[in-house]
Amino acid sequence: MKTKILKMSLIFASFFFALYANAAGSCDFTRDLEFGSVGEDVRCLQQYLNSAGYTVSSSGAGSTGKETDTFKKKTEDALILWQQANGINPAKGYFGAISKTKYKTLTSSIIATAPITPTPIEPSVPKGTTSEELKAINKIKEALDMIDKADDEIDDFNGDTAAARSNLEDAKEYLFDAVSSLYRDKDFLEAFESADDSFKNAEDAYEDAGGESNEGEADDEIDNAKADIKNAENIIENADEDDKDTNEAEDILDEANNKLDQAKEAFDNEDFEEAMDLADEAADLADDAIDAIGDSDDDKDNAEEAIDDAENAIDDAQESIDDANGDVSDAEDLLDDARNKLEDAQNEYDDKNYSDARSLAKKAKNLANQAIDEI
């Protein structure tokens, strides 16, 4: 009986929030959105996904009320789930023409059947304090997300799922208790504690079925961010030795290290979702720092010289092949590779990426010389 009541409650809640999100105001998508997109239309997409049950993040950046204007991995993952649920193929997290059409169809049909616009009731929370009721609601939402995650992991698991299913049933029981405490008894502390127990049991079920815990994922994200920052530090150090302008890059790298410190602090506080978000931002900043490295005045000239050297080496290799007797197939293959590298170098030069152009031209020259050696 509990399961039936809870299931009906969740169906009603999902419908209500989807109805409210779309009746209260729909998004105006005038462009396609994808990983890396930035703008208020991204924020609107995140708000829609969160309200429709395809959670971008259960806490921190991207969570309900904290949506961002940047399209990153969690937005992409949530969008893929929405696409799969709505029969959009391919479901790759690209919000293009097909997805926009489906979005308009869904939102217009909801609005047509529900012309009354609900007015959101803002909770009365004194500034600088946290509402116990809101804490309970957020924890229930986290538990629901983890239950869904565990359920999917169990369905995909090929091993023994007995322990996982037992933990999942316990999670659902605790969730029912949390919902009852919240809405029937108005005991927000009890609701939070039951929801926390639900979350922990669902997380255990997820791990029993082979899934990696949020703690493990956060730890991995932090390690990856550390590696990205270390790589950026090495690249910036080498660029500085080559007399390149690294001032902006170093400033951005400082931001990356600050984000990494915040991620570690969130991890220590067991806010693993927030830790993952911050580690993600640190990794993105490390990439931005590399992109911010300026070219030195000599880079263009050096790239031109390297391209000229590669062209001469390729001409010499072609002449050697033309004059050779016997099998020159290996040499011709190497020469083809050299020409491809040279073309890449010229493209990078045209895009003013002079360091990359020089590096590719040197590889082209080496391949041409190897072709001569093969003859």
Secondary structure, DSSP 8 states (H G I E B T S, - for coil): -HHHHHHHHHHHHHHHHHHHHHHS------S-B-TT-BSHHHHHHHHHHHHTT--S-SSSTTSTT---SB--HHHHHHHHHHHHHTT-SS-SS-B-HHHHHHHHHHHHHHHHH--S----------TT---HHHHHHHHHHHHHHHHHHHHHHHHH--S--HHHHHHHHHHHHHHHHHHHIIIII--HHHHHHHHHHHHHHHHHHHHHTT---HHHHHHHHHHHHHHHHHHHHHHHHHHHHTT---HHHHHHHHHHHHHHHHHHHHHHTT-HHHHHHHHHHHHHHHHHHHHT----TTHHHHHHHHHHHHHHHHHHHHHHHHH--S--HHHHHHHHHHHHHHHHHHHHHHTT-HHHHHHHHHHHHHHHHHHHHH-
